[in-house]
Amino acid sequence: MPYKEILKKYWRYDDFRGIQKDIIESIGNGHDTLGLMPTGGGKSITFQVPALAQPGLCLVITPLIALMKDQVRNLRERGIKALAVYSGMTREEIIIALENCIFGDYKFLYISPERLDTEIFRNKLRSMKINIITVDESHCISQWGYDFRPAYLKIAEIRELLPHTPVLALTATATPEVVKDIQTKLNFRKDSQIFRMSFERKNLAYIVRHTENKQTELLHILNSVSGCAIVYTRNRKRTREVAELLVNNNITATFYHAGLNNDIKDQRQKSWLTGESRVMVATNAFGMGIDKPDVRIVIHIDTPDSPEAYFQEAGRAGRDGQKAYAVLLYAKSDKTNLTKRISDTFPDKNYIRKVYEDINYFFQMAMGDGIGCTFAFNLEEFCHNFKHFPIQADSALKILTRAGYLEYTDEQDNASRIIFTMRRDELYKLRENDMDTEKLINIILRSYTGLFTDYAYINEDLLALRSGLSRQQIYEILLSLNRKHIVHYIPRKKTPYIIYTRERQEKDRLVITREIYEDRKESYTARIKAMIEYTTADNKCRSRMLLRYFGEKNEHNCGQCDVCLSKHNSGLRTGEFQNLEEQLLSLLKNESLPVYLLLDKINGDKAKANQVLSYLLEEEAIHLKDGILSV
């Protein structure tokens, strides 16, 4: 089926937008392809359409479990068979999902990068017919990216198992250095193609507000700009505090962070999506894969530690193309806080070795043992026992993960899951003596589908509501059915893990290479400096600064950021002045001209150009002699 027909059939769109069609045709013709598309650019269409146009299964590698689940749900709602495999699933669940991909005519398998290296996956992969390998958030493969993930480096090995399968790499944020690194790390072939969508958002005004009272400024902004809003904070505690501040000032708001359970997250997300809550106050855990086009303003109370993170989060405003605002609140203390993040994120190497030693004592791991051992991990308890600060200890564990000694997974919230291990006909013959058990089985069968072939996510509270039983009764009945091998029930679990990826080493023999530590620290420091420059500069167009950071040479100011709208000493707005100044100086660089001829060549308001000219003459940036202007 032609690409446009697939688009129309499943998504009801008449045509592609931006660079979608170019990417689809490139990957469809078998070329390794890199697509650079800003948030809201429609990345998922670029692999979903070509994958549906040909036989086989599209393998989608992404680190975003929430997005993975969301996309699988959306595809299933469109009648497209899709599955996901990620950290936290049991071995049985993973085997069932992978076998469904071999025998069940599925079109999409979403997988987290950590799962690529498992023996189960590699064995099953050999029997799958993969048509496209899609690498979402592909900047994660680069050491120079802001969100490097070591597991991404395993993708090159997957390519060796599938040498003729093209790779589509997608990202919304990548500097020129990272773009080059993505192609190298993914072993792009010589006929590969790159497509860039301009990162310029003409409807989005970037604003930096310098204030020592962020709460008052926040209320002022939200009372001045109507419409749906997101407010980003640095930590979880602050999300609650800011939401309470807004509610106490008659602004409907809710809050969201990774520590909430799935039901509460879904409820709050729905409240915001439907407009019941005008403002979502959140950490960076919120927003990925959320399709709400009418967000009028995104406000950052705390400064992110990279232009990449800021650009992605700010870009969630105005995806409908209407005027929107991205506002960053900046206080003098923020510069100190940003700089401190460098030492927090890259603690001293001896400190990292001490954390490794303490982890071994925490789990009572003997020298030479450990490889493959997995432990639930409580960071608070560990820090309390060994007198560490959580931020530095967390950073040390992430560096040890990059160095290959441990795999430290952040907190994951996995909803309860169930599959019937008994065949349907056997179940119908079975008669449970307990009426509550029989009632619950019938309600589960009516509430969820596919229970005999795949694990289904269940909600015990919903089952309690429908059955009239208490949540505790539901839990006990399901455990009883699990013991009788009627179902396999996996209760909800919420905890981080530490996995030993190699045997315990002497702490003094740990190798933390320059590439893992010093080079990445330099790169992180450069991103912090870029954010400080963005927030403190008062003479550069904000949009232009961001675009230049991503390697896009924009020749005009946006005309709508706070810098462009501020008053210049010439009496004009700064943006207007700079645009005309650039034109005048560029013309005079090529040749000396009389005033009337120079003004005649100007693209814009001649009177304002004359005003800029007078200012430049006064400042001696240009010179006038015998009626001729020169630089």
For each residue, the residues with C-beta under 8 A, 3 or more apart:
1: 5 6 9 52 53
2: 5 6 53
3: 6 7 16 21 24 25 28 49 50 53
4: 7 8 14 15 16
5: 1 2 8 9
6: 1 2 3 9 10 49 52 53
7: 3 4 10 11 13 14 15 16 45 49
8: 4 5 11 12 13 14
9: 1 5 6
10: 6 7 48 52 78 79 80
11: 7 8 45 78
12: 8
13: 7 8 16
14: 4 7 8
15: 4 7
16: 3 4 7 13 20 21 24 45
17: 20 42
18: 37 41 42 197
19: 22 23 35 37 41 195 196 197
20: 16 17 23 24 42 45 46
21: 3 16 24 25
22: 19 25 26 195
23: 19 20 26 27 33 35 46 168 195
24: 3 16 20 21 27 28 45 46 49 50
25: 3 21 22 28 29
26: 22 23 29 31 33 193 195
27: 23 24 30 31 33 46 47 50 132 166 168
28: 3 24 25 50 53 54
29: 25 26
30: 27 166
31: 26 27 166 189 191 192 193
32: 166 167 168 169 183 186 188 189 191 192 193
33: 23 26 27 166 167 168 169 192 193 194 195
34: 138 169 170 171 179 182 183 188 192 193 194 195
35: 19 23 43 46 168 169 170 171 195 197
36: 171 172 174 179 194 195 196 197 199
37: 18 19 41 42 43 46 170 171 172 197
38: 41 172 197 199 201 311 315
39: 172 311 312 315 316 319
40: 293 315 316 319
41: 18 19 37 38 172 197
42: 17 18 20 37 45 46
43: 35 37 46 47 136 170 172
44: 47 48 71
45: 7 11 16 20 24 42 48 49
46: 20 23 24 27 35 37 42 43 49 50 168 170
47: 27 43 44 50 51 58 60 132 134 168 170
48: 10 44 45 51 52 58 75 80 108
49: 3 6 7 24 45 46 52 53
50: 3 24 27 28 46 47 53 54 132
51: 47 48 54 56 57 58 107 108 131 132 134
52: 1 6 10 48 49 80 107
53: 1 2 3 6 28 49 50
54: 28 50 51 131
55: 129 131
56: 51 129 130 131
57: 51 101 106 107 108 109 128 129 130 131
58: 47 48 51 107 108 109 130 131 132 134
59: 109 111 128 130 132 133 134 158
60: 47 68 71 108 109 110 111 134 136
61: 111 112 113 116 133 134 135 136 152 155
62: 67 68 110 111 112 136 137
63: 112 113 137 140 149 151 152
64: 67 68 136 137 288 289
65: 68 69 86 87 88 112 412
66: 69 70 285 288 289
67: 62 64 70 71 136 288 289
68: 60 62 64 65 71 72 84 86 110 112
69: 65 66 72 73 84
70: 66 67 73 74 289
71: 44 60 67 68 74 75 82 108 110 289
72: 68 69 75 76 82 83 84 108 110
73: 69 70 76 77
74: 70 71 77 78
75: 48 71 72 78 80 81 82 107 108
76: 72 73 79 80 81 82
77: 73 74
78: 10 11 74 75
79: 10 76
80: 10 48 52 75 76 107 108
81: 75 76 104 105 106 107 108
82: 71 72 75 76 106 107 108 109 110
83: 72 97 100 101 106 108 109 110 454
84: 68 69 72 97 109 110 111
85: 89 94 97 98 109 110 111 112 115 121
86: 65 68 89 110 111 112 114 115
87: 65 112 114 115 409 412 497
88: 65 412 414 493
89: 85 86 93 94 97 414 455
90: 93 94 490
91: 94 95 120
92: 95 96 419 488
93: 89 90 96 97 417 419 455 490
94: 85 89 90 91 97 98 115 118 120 121
95: 91 92 98 99 120 124
96: 92 93 99 100 419 453 454 455
97: 83 84 85 89 93 94 100 101 109 454 455
98: 85 94 95 101 102 109 120 121 124
99: 95 96 102 103 104 124
100: 83 96 97 103 104 106 453 454
101: 57 83 97 98 104 106 109 124 128
102: 98 99 124 127 128
103: 99 100
104: 81 99 100 101 453
105: 81
106: 57 81 82 83 100 101 109
107: 51 52 57 58 75 80 81 82
108: 48 51 57 58 60 71 72 75 80 81 82 83
109: 57 58 59 60 82 83 84 85 97 98 101 106 128
110: 60 62 68 71 72 82 83 84 85 86
111: 59 60 61 62 84 85 86 115 116 121
112: 61 62 63 65 68 85 86 87 115 151
113: 61 63 116 140 149 151 152 154 155
114: 86 87 117 151 407 409
115: 85 86 87 94 111 112 118 121
116: 61 111 113 121 122 151 154 155 157 158
117: 114 121 122 151 154 157
118: 94 115 121 122
119: 122 123
120: 91 94 95 98 123 124
121: 85 94 98 111 115 116 117 118 124 125
122: 116 117 118 119 125 126 161
123: 119 120 126
124: 95 98 99 101 102 120 121 127 128
125: 121 122 128 130 158 161 162
126: 122 123 161
127: 102 124
128: 57 59 101 102 109 124 125
129: 55 56 57
130: 56 57 58 59 125 133 162 165
131: 51 54 55 56 57 58 165
132: 27 47 50 51 58 59 165 166 167 168
133: 59 61 130 155 158 159 162 165 166 167 168
134: 47 51 58 59 60 61 167 168 170
135: 61 138 141 152 155 167 168 169 170 186
136: 43 60 61 62 64 67 170 171
137: 62 63 64 140 147 170 171
138: 34 135 141 152 169 170 171 174 182 186
139: 142 145 146 147 171 173 174 178 182 308
140: 63 113 137 145 147 148 149 152
141: 135 138 145 148 149 152 153 155 181 182 185 186
142: 139 145 148 174 177 178 181 182 185
143: 148 181 515 519 520 523
144: 148 175 177 178 181 523
145: 139 140 141 142 148 174 178 181 308
146: 139 173 305 306 308 309 524 527
147: 137 139 140 308
148: 140 141 142 143 144 145 152 402 520
149: 63 113 140 141 152
150: 153 401 402 404
151: 63 112 113 114 116 117 154
152: 61 63 113 135 138 140 141 148 149 155 185
153: 141 150 156 185
154: 113 116 117 151 157 158
155: 61 113 116 133 135 141 152 158 159 167 185 186
156: 153 159 160 185 186 187
157: 116 117 154 160 161
158: 59 116 125 133 154 155 161 162
159: 133 155 156 162 163 165 167 186 187
160: 156 157 163
161: 122 125 126 157 158
162: 125 130 133 158 159 165
163: 159 160
164:
165: 130 131 132 133 159 162
166: 27 30 31 32 33 132 133
167: 32 33 132 133 134 135 155 159 186 188
168: 23 27 32 33 35 46 47 132 133 134 135
169: 32 33 34 35 135 138 182 183 186
170: 34 35 37 43 46 47 134 135 136 137 138
171: 34 35 36 37 136 137 138 139 174 178 182
172: 36 37 38 39 41 43 311 312 315
173: 139 146 308 309 311 312 550
174: 36 138 139 142 145 171 178 179 182 308 550
175: 144 178 179 549 550 551
176: 179 180 550 551
177: 142 144 180 181
178: 139 142 144 145 171 174 175 181 182
179: 34 36 174 175 176 182 183 194 551
180: 176 177 183 184
181: 141 142 143 144 145 177 178 184 185
182: 34 138 139 141 142 169 171 174 178 179 185 186
183: 32 34 169 179 180 186 188 192 194
184: 180 181 187 188
185: 141 142 152 153 155 156 181 182
186: 32 135 138 141 155 156 159 167 169 182 183
187: 156 159 184
188: 32 34 167 183 184 192
189: 31 32 192
190:
191: 31 32
192: 31 32 33 34 183 188 189
193: 26 31 32 33 34
194: 33 34 36 179 183
195: 19 22 23 26 33 34 35 36
196: 19 36 552
197: 18 19 35 36 37 38 41
198: 552
199: 36 38 311 546 547 550 552
200: 543 547 552 554 558
201: 38 204 315 318 543
202: 558
203: 318 321 322 323 324
204: 201 314 315 317 318 324 325 326 543
205: 323 324 325 326 558 560 561
206: 314 326 328 542 543 546 558 561 562
207: 325 326 327 328 542 561 562
208: 327 328 330 534 535 542 562
209: 217 221 327 328 329 330 562
210: 330 331
211: 214 216 217 329 330 331
212: 331 332
213: 216 217
214: 211 217 218 301 329 331
215: 218 219 242 245
216: 211 213 219 220
217: 209 211 213 214 220 221 329
218: 214 215 221 222 231 242 245 246 299 301 329
219: 215 216 222 223 245 246 249 251
220: 216 217 223 224
221: 209 217 218 224 225 297 299 327
222: 218 219 225 229 246 251 279 297 299
223: 219 220 251
224: 220 221
225: 221 222 229 296 297 325
226: 296
227: 278 294 295 296 297
228: 272 275 278 279 292 294 295 296
229: 222 225 278 279 280 295 296 297 298 299
230: 279 280 281 282 286 287 295 297 298 299 313 316 317
231: 218 242 246 253 279 280 281 282 298 299 300 301
232: 282 283 284 298 299 300 301 302 304 313
233: 238 239 242 281 282 283 301 302
234: 238 283 301 302
235: 238 239 283
236: 239 240 257 258 259 283
237: 240 241
238: 233 234 235 241 242 301 302
239: 233 235 236 242 243 255 256 257 281 282 283
240: 236 237 243 244 255 281
241: 237 238 244 245
242: 215 218 231 233 238 239 245 246 253 255 281 301
243: 239 240 246 247 253 254 255 279 281
244: 240 241 247 248
245: 215 218 219 241 242 248 249
246: 218 219 222 231 242 243 249 251 252 253 279 281
247: 243 244 250 251 252 253
248: 244 245
249: 219 245 246
250: 247
251: 219 222 223 246 247 278 279
252: 246 247 276 277 278 279
253: 231 242 243 246 247 277 278 279 280 281
254: 243 268 271 272 277 279 280 281
255: 239 240 242 243 268 280 281 282
256: 239 260 265 268 269 280 281 282 283 285 286
257: 236 239 260 282 283 285 286
258: 236 283 285 410 411 413
259: 236 411
260: 256 257 264 265 268 413
261: 264 265 413 492 494
262: 265 266 413 415 492
263: 266 267 459 461
264: 260 261 267 268
265: 256 260 261 262 268 269 413
266: 262 263 269 270
267: 263 264 270 271
268: 254 255 256 260 264 265 271 272 277 280
269: 256 265 266 272 273 280 286 290
270: 266 267 273 274
271: 254 267 268 274 276 277
272: 228 254 268 269 275 276 277 279 280 292
273: 269 270 290 292
274: 270 271
275: 228 272 278
276: 252 271 272
277: 252 253 254 268 271 272 280
278: 227 228 229 251 252 253 275
279: 222 228 229 230 231 243 246 251 252 253 254 272
280: 229 230 231 253 254 255 256 268 269 272 277 286
281: 230 231 233 239 240 242 243 246 253 254 255 256
282: 230 231 232 233 239 255 256 257 285 286 287
283: 232 233 234 235 236 239 256 257 258 286
284: 232 287 304 309 313
285: 66 256 257 258 282
286: 230 256 257 269 280 282 283 290
287: 230 282 284 290 313 316
288: 64 66 67
289: 64 66 67 70 71
290: 269 273 286 287 316
291: 319
292: 228 272 273 295 316 319
293: 40 319 320
294: 227 228 320 322
295: 227 228 229 230 292 298 316 317 318 319 324
296: 225 226 227 228 229 317 318 322 323 324 325
297: 221 222 225 227 229 230 317 324 325 326 327
298: 229 230 231 232 295 313 314 316 317 324 325 326 327
299: 218 221 222 229 230 231 232 327 328 329
300: 231 232 303 304 310 313 314 326 327 328 329
301: 214 218 231 232 233 234 238 242 329
302: 232 233 234 238 334 337
303: 300 310 328 330 334 337 338 531 535
304: 232 284 300 309 310 313 531
305: 146 309 338 341 345 524 527 528 531
306: 146 309 310 524 527 528 530 531
307: 310 311 527 530 531 534 546 549 550
308: 139 145 146 147 173 174 311 312 527
309: 146 173 284 304 305 306 312 313
310: 300 303 304 306 307 313 314 328 531 534 546
311: 38 39 172 173 199 307 308 314 315 546 550
312: 39 172 173 308 309 315 316
313: 230 232 284 287 298 300 304 309 310 316
314: 204 206 298 300 310 311 317 326 328
315: 38 39 40 172 201 204 311 312 319 326
316: 39 40 230 287 290 292 295 298 312 313 319
317: 204 230 295 296 297 298 314 324 325 326
318: 201 203 204 295 296 321 322 323 324
319: 39 40 291 292 293 295 315 316
320: 293 294
321: 203 318
322: 203 294 296 318
323: 203 205 296 318
324: 203 204 205 295 296 297 298 317 318
325: 204 205 207 225 296 297 298 317
326: 204 205 206 207 297 298 300 314 315 317
327: 207 208 209 221 297 298 299 300
328: 206 207 208 209 299 300 303 310 314 535
329: 209 211 214 217 218 299 300 301
330: 208 209 210 211 303 334 535 536
331: 210 211 212 214 334
332: 212 335
333: 336 337
334: 302 303 330 331 337 338 535
335: 332 338 339 532 535 536
336: 333 339 340
337: 302 303 333 334 340 341
338: 303 305 334 335 341 528 531 532
339: 335 336 342 528 532
340: 336 337 343 344
341: 305 337 338 344 345 528
342: 339 345 346 521 524 525 528
343: 340 346 347
344: 340 341 347 391 392 395
345: 305 341 342 395 521 524
346: 342 343 395 399 517 520 521 524
347: 343 344 351 352 392 395 396
348: 351 352
349: 352 353 512 517
350: 353 354
351: 347 348 354 355 392 396
352: 347 348 349 355 356 396 399 400 510 512
353: 349 350 356 357 507 508 510
354: 350 351 357 358 507
355: 351 352 358 359 388 393 396 397 400
356: 352 353 359 360 396 400 405 406 505 507 510
357: 353 354 360 361 507
358: 354 355 361 362 382 386 388
359: 355 356 362 363 365 382 397 406 498
360: 356 357 363 364 365 370 504
361: 357 358 364 365 386
362: 358 359 382 385 386
363: 359 360 373 375 498
364: 360 361
365: 359 360 361 369 370 373 500 504
366: 369 370 504
367: 504 506
368: 503 504
369: 365 366 373 503 504
370: 360 365 366 373 500 502 503 504
371: 500 501 502 503
372: 499 500
373: 363 365 369 370 499 500
374: 497 498 499 500
375: 363 497 498 499
376: 495 496 497
377: 382 408 495 496 497 498
378: 381 382 495 496
379: 382 383 390 393 394 496
380: 383 384 390
381: 378 384 385
382: 358 359 362 377 378 379 385 386 388 393
383: 379 380 386 387 388 389 390 393
384: 380 381 387
385: 362 381 382
386: 358 361 362 382 383
387: 383 384
388: 355 358 382 383 392 393
389: 383 392 393
390: 379 380 383 393 394
391: 344 394 395
392: 344 347 351 388 389 395 396
393: 355 379 382 383 388 389 390 396 397
394: 379 390 391 397 398
395: 344 345 346 347 391 392 398 399
396: 347 351 352 355 356 392 393 399 400
397: 355 359 393 394 400 401 406 408 498
398: 394 395 401 402 408
399: 346 352 395 396 402 403 512 516 517
400: 352 355 356 396 397 403 405 406 408 510
401: 150 397 398 404 405 406 407 408
402: 148 150 398 399 516 520
403: 399 400 510 511 512 513 516
404: 150 401 501 502
405: 356 400 401 500 501 502 505 510
406: 356 359 397 400 401 498 499 500 501
407: 114 401 497 498 499 501
408: 377 397 398 400 401 496 497 498
409: 87 114 412 496 497 498 499
410: 258 496
411: 258 259 494 495 496
412: 65 87 88 409 494 495 496
413: 258 260 261 262 265 492 494
414: 88 89 417 490 492 493 494
415: 262 457 458 459 492
416: 457 458 459 460 489 490 491 492
417: 93 414 455 456 457 458 489 490
418: 444 448 451 455 456 458 478 487 488 489 490
419: 92 93 96 451 452 453 454 455 456 487 488
420: 424 427 451 452 486 487
421: 485 486 487 488
422: 426 427 430 485 486 487
423: 426 427 452
424: 420 427 428 452
425: 428 429
426: 422 423 429 430
427: 420 422 423 424 430 441 486
428: 424 425
429: 425 426
430: 422 426 427 486
431: 438
432: 437 438 441
433: 437
434: 437 438 477
435: 438 439
436: 439 440 467 469 473 477
437: 432 433 434 440 441 477 480 481
438: 431 432 434 435 441 442
439: 435 436 442 443 467 469
440: 436 437 443 444 463 467 469 474 477 478
441: 427 432 437 438 444 445 481
442: 438 439 445 446
443: 439 440 446 447 463 466 467
444: 418 440 441 447 448 451 458 463
445: 441 442 448 451
446: 442 443
447: 443 444 458 462 463 466
448: 418 444 445 451 456 458
449: 456
450: 453 454 456
451: 418 419 420 444 445 448 454 456
452: 419 420 423 424
453: 96 100 104 419 450
454: 83 96 97 100 419 450 451
455: 89 93 96 97 417 418 419 488 490
456: 417 418 419 448 449 450 451
457: 415 416 417
458: 415 416 417 418 444 447 448 462 463
459: 263 415 416 462 463
460: 416 463 464 471 474 475 478 492
461: 263 464 465 471
462: 447 458 459 465 466
463: 440 443 444 447 458 459 460 466 467 469 474
464: 460 461 467 468 469 470 471 473 474
465: 461 462
466: 443 447 462 463
467: 436 439 440 443 463 464 474
468: 464
469: 436 439 440 463 464 473 474 477
470: 464 473 474
471: 460 461 464 474 475
472: 475 476
473: 436 464 469 470 476 477
474: 440 460 463 464 467 469 470 471 477 478
475: 460 471 472 478 479 491
476: 472 473 479 480
477: 434 436 437 440 469 473 474 480 481
478: 418 440 460 474 475 481 482 487 489 491
479: 475 476 482 483 489
480: 437 476 477 483 484
481: 437 441 477 478 484 486 487 489
482: 478 479 485 486 487 488 489
483: 479 480
484: 480 481
485: 421 422 482
486: 420 421 422 427 430 481 482
487: 418 419 420 421 422 478 481 482
488: 92 418 419 421 455 482
489: 416 417 418 478 479 481 482
490: 90 93 414 416 417 418 455 493
491: 416 475 478
492: 261 262 413 414 415 416 460
493: 88 414 490
494: 261 411 412 413 414
495: 376 377 378 411 412
496: 376 377 378 379 408 409 410 411 412
497: 87 374 375 376 377 407 408 409
498: 359 363 374 375 377 397 406 407 408 409
499: 372 373 374 375 406 407 409
500: 365 370 371 372 373 374 405 406 503 504
501: 371 404 405 406 407
502: 370 371 404 405 505
503: 368 369 370 371 500
504: 360 365 366 367 368 369 370 500
505: 356 405 502 509 510
506: 367 509 510
507: 353 354 356 357 510
508: 353
509: 505 506
510: 352 353 356 400 403 405 505 506 507
511: 403
512: 349 352 399 403 516 517
513: 403 516 517
514: 517 518 519
515: 143 519 520
516: 399 402 403 512 513 519 520
517: 346 349 399 512 513 514 520 521
518: 514 521 522
519: 143 514 515 516 522 523
520: 143 148 346 402 515 516 517 523 524
521: 342 345 346 517 518 524 525
522: 518 519 525 526
523: 143 144 519 520 526 527
524: 146 305 306 342 345 346 520 521 527 528
525: 342 521 522 528 529
526: 522 523 529 530
527: 146 305 306 307 308 523 524 530 531
528: 305 306 338 339 341 342 524 525 531 532
529: 525 526 532 533
530: 306 307 526 527 533 534 549
531: 303 304 305 306 307 310 338 527 528 534 535
532: 335 338 339 528 529 535 536
533: 529 530 536 537 545
534: 208 307 310 530 531 537 542 545 546
535: 208 303 328 330 334 335 531 532
536: 330 335 532 533
537: 533 534 540 545 563
538: 563 566
539: 563 574
540: 537 544 545 563
541: 544 545 557 558 561 563 564 575 578
542: 206 207 208 534 545 546 558 561 562 563 564
543: 200 201 204 206 546 547 554 557 558 560 561
544: 540 541 547 548 554 556 557 558
545: 533 534 537 540 541 542 548 549
546: 199 206 307 310 311 534 542 543 549 550
547: 199 200 543 544 550 552 553 554
548: 544 545 551 552 553 554
549: 175 307 530 545 546
550: 173 174 175 176 199 307 311 546 547
551: 175 176 179 548
552: 196 198 199 200 547 548
553: 547 548
554: 200 543 544 547 548
555: 582
556: 544 559 579
557: 541 543 544 561 564 575 578 579
558: 200 202 205 206 541 542 543 544 561 564 575
559: 556 564 565 573 575 576 579
560: 205 543 564 565 575
561: 205 206 207 541 542 543 557 558 564 565 575
562: 206 207 208 209 542 565 566
563: 537 538 539 540 541 542 566 574 575
564: 541 542 557 558 559 560 561 573 574 575 576 578
565: 559 560 561 562 573 574 575
566: 538 562 563 573 574
567: 571 572 573 574
568: 571 572 573 574 576 577 578
569: 615
570: 577 611 612 614 615
571: 567 568 611
572: 567 568 576 577 580 608 611 612
573: 559 564 565 566 567 568 576 577
574: 539 563 564 565 566 567 568 577 578
575: 541 557 558 559 560 561 563 564 565 578 579
576: 559 564 568 572 573 579 580 608
577: 568 570 572 573 574 580 581 612 615
578: 541 557 564 568 574 575 581 582
579: 556 557 559 575 576 582 583 604
580: 572 576 577 583 584 602 604 605 608 609 612
581: 577 578 584 585 612 616
582: 555 578 579 585 586
583: 579 580 586 587 602 603 604 609
584: 580 581 587 588 598 602 609 612 613 616 622
585: 581 582 588 589 616 621 622 631
586: 582 583 589 590
587: 583 584 590 591 593 598 601 602
588: 584 585 591 592 593 598 622 629 630 631
589: 585 586 631
590: 586 587
591: 587 588
592: 588 628 629 630
593: 587 588 597 598 601 628 629
594: 597 598 627 628 629
595: 598 599 613 624 627 629
596: 599 600
597: 593 594 600 601
598: 584 587 588 593 594 595 601 602 613 629
599: 595 596 602 606 609 610 613
600: 596 597
601: 587 593 597 598
602: 580 583 584 587 598 599 606 609
603: 583
604: 579 580 583 608 609
605: 580 608 609
606: 599 602 609 610
607: 610 611
608: 572 576 580 604 605 611 612
609: 580 583 584 599 602 604 605 606 612 613
610: 599 606 607 613 614
611: 570 571 572 607 608 614 615
612: 570 572 577 580 581 584 608 609 615 616
613: 584 595 598 599 609 610 616 617 622 629
614: 570 610 611 617 618
615: 569 570 577 611 612 618 619
616: 581 584 585 612 613 619 621 622
617: 613 614 620 621 622 623 624
618: 614 615
619: 615 616
620: 617 623
621: 585 616 617 631
622: 584 585 588 613 616 617 629 630 631
623: 617 620 629 630 631
624: 595 617 627 628 629
625: 628 630
626:
627: 594 595 624
628: 592 593 594 624 625
629: 588 592 593 594 595 598 613 622 623 624
630: 588 592 622 623 625
631: 585 588 589 621 622 623
